[in-house]
Structures are given as C-alpha cells and as structure tokens.
Amino acid sequence: MRLLARAQELWHKGYQQWQPPGSRRGKWLAFIRKLELERSLAVLGSEVSLDKISSVLEIGSGRGDQAAVLAKTFSHVIASDVDVSSLQRPYVTPVVACSAEALCFPDDSFDLILSSNVIEHIPDKVLALREMKRTLRPGGIMVHVVPTLFCQLFTLLVAKYAFQGMMLVSFFRELAKCRRSREQRSSPAGTHVSCGGESKTPVSASRGYVIRVLRLLLPLGVHGTAPNTFQEILEYRHCSWQSLLEESGLVVLTTRNMLLYSMYMILPFRFLAVRMWLARLGITTTRAYVVRIAQERNRGSRQL
Ligand SMILES: C[S@@+](CC[C@H](N)C(=O)[O-])C[C@H]1O[C@@H](n2cnc3c(N)ncnc32)[C@H](O)[C@@H]1O
C-alpha cells in the first residue's frame, strides 16, 4: 500500500521525486549525467581542440552538476536555465536565469554551447536553436544530448510496465492482508478496520486501489513537449533530431550513443556492461549531437 501511494505521488508530482539526490536512484542519475558529459566532451575533443574553447554556455543546467564539471575544464562557464531554483548553492559558475528561446547574451558570445536532456523540453525548439546560433561565436560548436527513440520505447514498454507490475503485486498482497485482518478482527459488516494504516472498509479500500492501479496502467506518460507519447516517439528518432538541427541551419558533425536506462531509474547500477554494449549497438536512451553552424561564410569564421 505504501508502494502504491509512492507510485501515485510519483505519477502526479513528477518522477524526480523517485530519485532524491542522496538516494541510490539519485546517485544513479548523477552517475548517468556524469557519464553523458564525459562522453560528450570526448566526442567533442575528437572534433575540435578543447584548449581553444574558453567561453561556454550551458543551457538548462538543472541542478548545475554538469556546469560544475565544465568549470574544471574550461575557463569561463555560464550556467543558464529558465528556472534556476533547483541550481545547487553555492554556485560554482555564474548563473543566468533565461529561456533558451530568448537568450540574454550578446551575439557571438560563446565558443561552446552545451545542453543535456533539455531540447525536448523547450516548446519552440527552432527559435531556441536560432538563439544559440546567434550567441555562438563564428567557428563555435554546440553539443546537445537528447533522448532517442529507445528512451520512450524502453521506458514505456519495459520499465513503466515492470514498475507498474510491482505496484500490482503490492496491491494484491495488501488486499490479502486486508482480508486476513477482517477475518481476525471479525468486526461487524460495514464497520471500519485498519488496513495498511488506513481506516476504510476492505471492499471500498480495494476498489479505490483497483481504480488507482488502472489509472497508472492506462496513460502513457509524455516526457517533453510533444502532445502525446506516439508523437514523442517519432520526434525522438535520429532522423527527426537530424532534420530539426538541419532546418535550424546547423550541420551535424558527429554523434555519440550514451547509455541505456529508463526514466524510472529502476535497477540502478545493474547490468552496466550490458547497457553499454546495447548503447554501442544503437539501443541507447540518449545520444550526443555535435553540431556547427552550416553557413559560416558571412560571419568571418575562425574554426576552433
Ligand atoms: C531534464 S532537466 C535536465 C537538467 C540537466 N541539464 C541534466 O542533464 O540533469 C531539463 C532542464 O531544462 C530546463 N528547461 C526547460 N525548458 C527550458 C527553456 N525553454 N529554456 C531553458 N531551460 C529550459 C528545465 O528547467 C530543466 O532544468
């Protein structure tokens, strides 16, 4: 019953609640983000000399963990987010509150613009990418880590239903407990008995749980800004990201697969070798895109 209540909370208040920073799941998420950043910098290093990059803008910094790592590699890093309330204090880098769709920086400000798991949350992606182009110096470079098709497929088809399976098992266990408790107490029909800490008749309690479990099972969650899951799956395909970037006047230099994991962060740190092997085969939850501006000629390009 506690697990079911936890699932409801998770469903309604967002899955971040499932992975508070100090918990094992929180550590797993931090591990994934660190790995994604390391891999992004490695693939960036294969395209440009990192020594030549000094000014860096991170879009959608979230807690600011990645900006802190970037600040160890580059001399001038700015963390930005539309909502800076979750940025950890004390700030390691300058922090700017602004939307990616209206960046509050002058033209040609940065050598590198990086975002991790952000673009899928931005309502007007083309406008945001245009803003990033404007603030990128001639010859500058961008790295965007975005979810793939497998992010949604794996989360929905495997993790979501495995997770909800756990909820169902817990529900039937609790139901059996309620029945036993009713028999033992032999309370008169219709009176309230204690069942998993709640005071309801077993029948009405179990009806409520069935409805809750069904509610959990039916809707397919949407992660970003797409109107529904199916649209989201289409938008997360490699060809869709590639067209979005190209339509925004960017050219993809290279990509790098990251790791296979689910949004529910279940089985943290398990099967790491298998996850990495699958990611190498293309079955990955996120992928990094290293991009440049396609038309650099008019901007007096100086390649890094
Ligand atoms: C899933 S979190 C990722 C946080 C962090 N980059 C990470 O990898 O852990 C998405 C972040 O994007 C930010 N975000 C959403 N829409 C944005 C926008 N239009 N402009 C800037 N940041 C935005 C959110 O506030 C949130 O911090």
The ligand as an ORCA input file, in Angstrom:
! r2SCAN-3c Opt
* xyz 0 1
  C      15.556     17.196    -17.583
  S      16.201     18.679    -16.940
  C      17.921     18.487    -17.350
  C      18.802     19.168    -16.376
  C      20.302     18.948    -16.593
  N      20.747     19.536    -17.826
  C      20.611     17.477    -16.555
  O      21.048     16.919    -17.572
  O      20.456     16.877    -15.496
  C      15.660     19.886    -18.115
  C      16.045     21.276    -17.743
  O      15.729     22.137    -18.838
  C      15.205     23.338    -18.310
  N      14.384     23.989    -19.354
  C      13.167     23.627    -19.780
  N      12.725     24.487    -20.716
  C      13.700     25.415    -20.882
  C      13.829     26.576    -21.695
  N      12.873     26.952    -22.549
  N      14.965     27.290    -21.606
  C      15.957     26.926    -20.757
  N      15.883     25.838    -19.956
  C      14.767     25.099    -20.013
  C      14.415     22.918    -17.107
  O      14.201     23.984    -16.201
  C      15.312     21.815    -16.537
  O      16.227     22.324    -15.602
*
